Amino acid sequence: MQFADHPRKRPTINITSLIDVLFLLLTFFLVTTSFIEQSALKVELPSMQNSETVQQERRFILDMGSNGEMSYDGVGVDRNSLVERLTGSVEEINAGGGLVLRADETIPHGEVMTVLDLIKGAGVRRFVIATVQPGE
């Protein structure tokens, strides 16, 4: 007795629906994820009971750490290079959301005022000093 030899078919998996599910999950996680802006320096902001909330726009951020380090938009700077960078982008800062000064609460007031003087001397007219609400 002779059996007919039929070639075996390889099983196939249709992954089109799996790719659709993958893209749906990716879209879900992108939409539900909150993106938090992190500073280059660890800065403990002082708290204020009667502070104002400013609207979110493109803002330039100047961080002053407790040990005297400064970073402008995430790049470490000293006072001389800060003035150069502010002077170079003063029109964009004033036309945009302004400059946010995030000074650590342990920095002496005189140092903060010196940096504010540098900011004004560079021509920046729109700036705010960042604080936090008590309990945050």
Secondary structure as GFF3:
##gff-version 3
##sequence-region A 1 136
A	DSSP	alpha_helix	16	32	.	.	.	ID=ss1
A	DSSP	beta_strand	60	64	.	.	.	ID=ss2
A	DSSP	beta_strand	70	72	.	.	.	ID=ss3
A	DSSP	beta_strand	75	77	.	.	.	ID=ss4
A	DSSP	alpha_helix	79	88	.	.	.	ID=ss5
A	DSSP	alpha_helix	90	95	.	.	.	ID=ss6
A	DSSP	beta_strand	99	103	.	.	.	ID=ss7
A	DSSP	alpha_helix	109	121	.	.	.	ID=ss8
A	DSSP	beta_strand	127	129	.	.	.	ID=ss9
###
